Amino acid sequence: MSTKRFDIRAILRDPVKRRTLLVNSIIATQAREGITTTREQAEAAYDRVNRTCYDAEHAHRVRRAQ
């Protein structure tokens, strides 16, 4: 059995690939818990988390600049 390796840093740098990876991860994680999640629900969750992280990072930068 051969192992296929991926450059995770390259995936995380690419916003489209990062979104695909994390949306699929959300769906898989929820499925392991027995929760059915649609792609639309997972994408909405990803958007909320991404927006929250962006807002927190922006607020941190503004505080440091003052």
Residue pairs with C-beta under 8 A, 6 or more apart in sequence:
10 17
11 17
11 18
11 21
12 18
12 21
19 43
19 46
22 46
23 39
23 42
23 43
23 46
24 42
26 37
26 42
26 45
26 46
27 37
27 39
27 42
30 36
30 37
30 42
31 37
